[in-house]
Amino acid sequence: MPTPPVEIIDPRIPGSFGRCFSCFGPKTGGVYCRTCGHQSGWLDVRNEELNGKRCAYHPERSAQAFCVLCGEPICTACEARRGYSSLSLIETPQCHHCLDTIARLERNFAERLRQRQVCAKHPSQRAQLACISCELLHCDCCLYYVTKGILRTQIAKGPFCLACFRLKTDTISRWISAYDARLRKMI
């Protein structure tokens, strides 16, 4: 069997640490990737009091909350949405500025991939297919199918990128990379 052009990562093993799961760019220390917009960090949930803090974007207004994406104090005009953490049930207010930035980064990243027809994780590799969940283009080494059958000879669902495989399938799923599936003429 020929050697794949890039490493095929077992999607069931934790990692890739220090890298964005979507584009493999280095993590920048924020909640979202500055290259592709993928949310890949812990929310900046603060328990501290506002105590007269002013909005980071409207200094003439009092802050009502801290944005969990940028950590800045924000006023009601800046708050775009407010959810709750499923783990702690703490409110998770998010500002327009962060959500607009994330949307722009995601849009620009996807457009660059479409224009160049390259893999989201390996820009030197030609994209073969898109993830059925996030629709980002990837090379065959970066896409995964869930298999079925005793000999794993049938495709059950996919292809998924690394992040979507981990979110949309169970952790014990039998899988095959698109690279191997293509070699075995399963796709």
C-alpha positions in Angstrom: 0.0 0.0 0.0 1.4 3.4 -0.9 2.5 5.8 1.8 0.0 8.7 2.3 1.4 12.1 1.4 0.6 13.5 4.9 0.0 11.8 8.3 -3.4 10.2 8.9 -4.4 11.0 12.4 -6.4 8.4 14.4 -9.5 10.6 15.2 -10.2 8.6 18.3 -7.0 9.6 20.0 -6.9 13.0 21.8 -4.9 15.7 20.1 -3.6 17.5 18.2 -2.6 19.7 21.1 -1.4 23.3 20.5 -3.1 23.3 17.1 -6.6 24.3 15.9 -8.6 21.2 15.1 -10.1 22.9 12.0 -7.0 24.3 10.2 -4.1 22.9 12.2 -2.8 26.4 12.6 -1.0 27.1 15.9 -3.3 28.0 18.8 -3.0 31.7 19.5 -4.2 31.6 23.1 -7.7 32.9 22.4 -11.0 31.3 22.4 -11.2 31.2 18.6 -8.6 30.6 15.9 -7.3 33.8 14.4 -6.8 31.9 11.0 -10.1 30.1 10.5 -12.5 31.3 13.3 -13.0 27.8 14.8 -13.8 28.1 18.5 -11.1 26.0 20.0 -10.4 27.3 23.5 -12.1 27.6 26.9 -14.6 30.4 27.3 -13.4 33.3 29.3 -16.1 33.0 32.0 -15.5 35.6 34.8 -17.0 35.6 38.3 -15.7 39.0 39.1 -17.9 42.0 39.7 -18.2 44.8 37.2 -17.9 47.5 39.9 -18.5 50.5 37.6 -16.5 49.1 34.7 -17.1 50.8 31.3 -17.9 49.0 28.1 -14.7 48.3 26.1 -16.3 49.4 22.9 -18.6 52.2 24.2 -16.6 53.9 27.1 -19.5 56.2 27.7 -21.7 53.3 28.8 -21.6 51.1 31.8 -20.7 47.5 31.3 -23.4 44.9 32.0 -21.3 41.7 31.5 -18.0 40.3 30.3 -17.9 38.7 26.9 -16.8 35.0 27.2 -15.0 35.2 23.9 -12.8 38.3 24.3 -13.1 38.8 28.1 -13.9 42.5 27.7 -16.6 44.3 29.6 -19.5 45.0 27.3 -22.7 47.0 27.5 -26.2 45.8 26.5 -25.8 47.3 23.0 -22.7 45.1 22.4 -24.2 41.9 23.6 -25.2 39.7 20.6 -26.3 36.6 22.5 -26.4 35.1 25.9 -26.4 31.4 26.5 -25.6 29.1 29.4 -22.6 26.8 29.9 -23.9 23.2 29.8 -21.3 22.3 32.5 -21.8 25.1 35.0 -25.0 26.8 34.0 -23.1 30.1 34.1 -24.3 32.7 31.7 -22.2 33.1 28.5 -22.7 36.5 27.0 -21.0 37.1 23.6 -20.4 40.4 22.0 -21.2 41.5 18.4 -17.5 42.3 17.8 -16.3 38.7 18.5 -19.2 37.0 16.7 -18.7 39.3 13.6 -14.9 38.6 13.7 -15.5 34.8 13.9 -18.0 34.9 11.1 -15.6 36.9 8.9 -12.7 34.6 9.6 -14.8 31.5 8.9 -16.2 33.0 5.6 -12.7 34.2 4.4 -11.1 30.9 5.3 -13.7 28.8 3.5 -13.5 31.1 0.4 -9.7 30.8 0.3 -10.1 27.0 0.3 -12.7 27.1 -2.4 -10.7 29.4 -4.6 -7.5 27.4 -4.3 -9.1 23.9 -4.0 -6.7 23.0 -1.1 -7.1 21.1 2.1 -8.0 23.1 5.2 -5.2 21.5 7.2 -2.6 21.0 4.5 -2.6 23.9 2.0 0.0 22.1 -0.1 -2.4 19.2 -0.7 -5.3 19.3 -3.3 -8.7 19.0 -1.7 -10.6 16.0 -2.7 -13.9 16.2 -0.7 -15.7 18.3 1.8 -16.8 17.4 5.3 -20.5 16.6 5.3 -20.9 18.6 8.5 -18.8 21.8 8.4 -18.4 21.7 4.5 -14.7 22.6 4.7 -12.5 21.1 1.9 -9.9 18.5 2.9 -7.4 16.1 1.3 -8.2 12.4 1.6 -5.8 12.0 4.6 -7.9 14.5 6.6 -11.3 13.0 6.1 -12.9 10.0 7.9 -15.7 7.6 7.2 -17.5 5.5 9.8 -17.5 1.9 8.6 -19.9 -1.0 9.1 -19.7 -4.7 8.6 -17.5 -7.2 10.2 -14.7 -6.6 7.7 -15.2 -2.8 7.7 -15.9 -2.9 4.0 -18.9 -0.7 3.9 -19.2 3.0 4.5 -21.9 3.9 7.0 -21.5 7.7 7.0 -19.1 10.5 6.2 -16.8 11.9 5.2 -16.1 13.9 8.4 -13.1 16.2 9.2 -11.3 15.5 12.4 -13.3 18.0 14.5 -16.7 16.9 13.1 -15.8 13.2 13.4 -15.2 13.8 17.1 -18.3 15.8 17.6 -20.8 13.8 15.4 -19.8 10.2 16.0 -19.3 8.0 19.1 -15.7 7.6 20.3 -15.7 3.8 19.5 -16.8 4.2 15.9 -14.9 2.1 13.4 -13.4 4.4 10.9 -11.4 4.5 7.7 -9.6 7.5 6.2 -10.8 8.7 2.8 -7.3 7.9 1.6 -7.6 4.2 2.6 -11.2 4.0 1.4 -10.2 5.3 -2.0 -7.4 2.7 -2.2 -9.8 0.0 -1.3 -12.3 1.3 -3.9 -14.9 1.9 -1.2 -15.6 5.5 -2.5 
